[in-house]
Amino acid sequence: MEERKMKTRCYYTDYVTHMIRFYLSTPETLHMEGKRKADIENWIAVQDVWRKLGADDKKTLETVYKAHHRLAEGVRMYCEETGADNFKIWVLITKTCANIAKRRGLV
């Protein structure tokens, strides 16, 4: 069987991953006190994209990003535990990261 491959790494991938993990640490509200302008803009960019995701996609992404592993390890663990299609998870991550990067003006 032919293995499906997809480019998942862009110049903004690590930065957007950081943005998502920061957002997930405070998803309800961002306390502005002591935050840099960039942190606030990052949080808002993720929130704007996150709100448009379906409930299942949000749950999947939250589980993967909150795993506190490298992203690839989080995806692998999630797929093993749930039986999810690895390729579909990477497509979701890639599209979500691209949308956040666009919203933030990185692309």
N, C-alpha and C positions, 0 to 999 in steps of 0.2 A: 504494500500500500504506500502511495506517495505521501510524504509528510508535507503539510502545508506550512509555509514560512511567511512571516510578515515582518517588515522593518518596524521595530517598536521603539527605537531609540532616535530621538531628535536632539538638537542642541538644547532645547528647553525642557527635556524630560526630567532631569534631576530637580530643576527649579520648581516645576509644576508639582512634582511629587512632594517636595517640601511644602508648597502652598496647600496642597490637599491635606497633608497630615496636620498642618497648623490649623486649618479650618475644622477638621474633625475633632481637634482638641477643644474647640469652643464653637460648636455648630449653631447654638441658639442665638448668641449675641457676642459681639466683640467688645470687650472693655477697652475703650480708646485710650485710657490713661496709660502713659508710658510707651505707647505703640508708635512706631515710625510710620510715616506716610505710606511707604512701600508695603508695610505689613497690612495696613488698612485696605489699600487698593488690592492687594493679593487676596485678602479674605473676601472682599466684595466680589471679585472676579469669580472665585470658586463658588460662592453662594449663588450668584446669578446662573451659573451653569448647573449647579447641583439641584436647584429648584425645578429645573426642566426635566430631570431624569425621572424615570419610572421608579416605583417603590422597590421592585426587585433589583433593578440596576444599582440603586443607592445602597441597598443591603449588601449586595455582592462587593461593591467597591469599598464600603466601610469595613467589611470583614478582611479584605485583602490588604488595605492600607493600614489598618490598625494591628496587623499581625506583628509589627515591630521586627520584621525581617527585611532582607532585601526584597524588592518587589517581586522578582522572579520566584523566590522561595515562598512568598505569600500566595502567589498564584498557584504554584505547584501544590501546596498544602490544601488550599481551598478546593482545587479540582479533585484531589485524592479523597477529601472528606465528603464532598457533595456529589461527585461523579460528573461535575460540569465539564463542558468541552473547553480545553485549554485555549484553543484558537479563538473561540468566541469571547472568552474573558479578555484575552489580549486585544481583540478588536474593540471591545468596550473601553478598556483602559486607554488605548491609543486615540480613539475618537474623543473621549472625555478630556484627555490631556490637550489635544489639539484645540478643542473648543475653549478650554480655559486659557490656553496660550493666546488664542485670537482675542478673547475678551479682555485679556490683560495687555494686549498690544505687543506681545512678544513675536508675533508672526506678521 
